Amino acid sequence: MPSAPESGISLSNPVIPGFHPDPSVCRAGEDYYLACSSFEYYPGIPVFHSRDLVHWTQIGNALDRPEQLRLAGARSSGGLYAPTLRHHDGRFWLIVTNVSGDGNLLFTATDPAGPWSDPVRLPGVRGIDPDLAWDDEGTCWCTVAGVSQVRIDPHTGETLGEPRRVWSGTPGAKAPEAPHLYHIGEYWYLLIAEGGTERCHAVSVARGRTPDGPFEPCPANPVLTHRGTDHPIQNTGHGDLVQGPDGSWWMVFLGVRPHGGSPGWHVLGRETFLAPVTWVDGWPVVGEATPSPAPPPWPLRRPAAVPVRDDFEGGGLAPGWISPRFRHEEDCTTKERAGWLSLRARGASLDDTDVTFVGRRQQHPACRARTLVDPAGGSGGLAVRLDERHHYEIEATADEVRVIARIGPLRSVVASRPSTGGPVVLGVETSPAREVTDPREGPDTVALGVREADGTFTELARLDGRYLSTEVAGGFTGRVIGLYASTGTVHFDWFDYEPYED
């Protein structure tokens, strides 16, 4: 790889850190757009923009209206799976599966920042992880996990003919999924993930002369996997190919960064990584994707400063804020008290599926989050959430501040102190394990406490972070740090999120 450009900016993997799995990328002129799975969270399907494939800015969420996205009753790690984002015939096309009831849905937009259309339903497309590709005659091919394929009318959702199995990956490898079909040169390439989403995750490829095959598997499959290695990035899979600004080829894919002892725990969820691709004998060869590889061979754009503080003064929430299943405007508003976010409780705690919670994905192993909360009208606070059965929170009432831990079937108040009754600054801090010498050592600790009037931070509890990991809780999501109300109405003046070097 070439040396760094004079600007001094370098490529840093993951290119989109935190809970941003199943990346799908497309190019429109000089611009790149990328979408990720969002599961049970609303709004759904975050959309990012870049000019260099390295620095990405979230420009919106594709599904941000109730008529587009129904998640009532969705279990954690249910909801929206594996979108495919494409640019074709002057429009952007997004196809995705809502596994919690609506099946496969297709949306379009002229501007990827939105608004996106109401859904076109695809009742004849059976299976998850749908892909879209058009041939030279304008026929639209939809390929799904399995791997099967059917022609569709993308405007009406009608299937044209019967689905047929085309290729199911490496014999003996489980879960062929995440298909993407491309016409590159003289071949059609079918890229899939296989091996399951855990440590055996991989990307394999086959090629054929027509979009419906027959497909010949690459003799070097899998073309990407870190299984059986001590690579710091694991669970690599679910790739999508794209050409760089100079015509070179690249792959975005998901991976995790496990930490701690055995078996290793990843707490940020599955993240989006970038690796170079070369072509040898007509097959893609995926290069190294280290945490900080050398930059690509084109000038990198200096990223805009990412705000770490939200003062809730813009009349609405930024696109990075998400909530489980739905966000009721009357329960989450910046209009009730100017410059404050007001949350009105629905569920009685984070154990409930209808809890009033707004959060942002944890994107760094070492980070601090702070908020100023006024609990005079109820109770609520600052939480680190994985799902309803796995979360830590520090909660303020008019009488006390308490730390609560929910781990599987167990729920406990682990620390408390009297409150002055007025606004209080609550804080959360995550600290990765430094030198791991014990195979039982967890990935990090989560400290919860309050900031005193003199600016010092008083830690009330420090909890083992492994219990807020996928390896313990199961599922497909990562940590989300945010604000919630458990009774009455509570108000939040500001929220800070700050990564730091541990």
Buried (B, 14 or more C-beta within 10 A) or exposed (E): EEEEBEEEBBBBBBBBBBBBBBBBBBBBEEEBBBBBBBBBBBBBBBBBBBBBBBBBEBBBBBBBEEEBBBBEEBBBBBBBBBBBBBBBEEBBBBBBBBBBEBBBBBBBBEEBBBBBBEBBBBEBBBBBBBBBBBBEEEBBBBBBBBBBBBBBEBEEBEBEEEBEEBBBBBEEBEBBBBBBBBBBEEBBBBBBBBBBBBBBBBBBBBBBEEBBBEBBBBEEBBBBBBBEEEBBBBBBBBBBBBBBBEEBBBBBBBBBBBBBBEEBBBBBBBBBBBBBBEEEEEBBBBBEBBEEBBBBBBBBEEEEEEEEEBBBEEEEBEBBBBBBBBBEEEBBBBEBBEEBBBBBBBBEBBBBBBBBBBBBBBBBBBBBBBBBBBBBBBBBBBBBBBBBBBBBBBBBBBEBBBBBBBBEEEBEEBBBEEBEBEBBBBBBBBBBBEEBEEEEBBBBBBBBBBBEEEEEBEEBBBBBBBBBBBBBBBBBBBBBBBBBBBBBBBBBBBBBBEBEEB
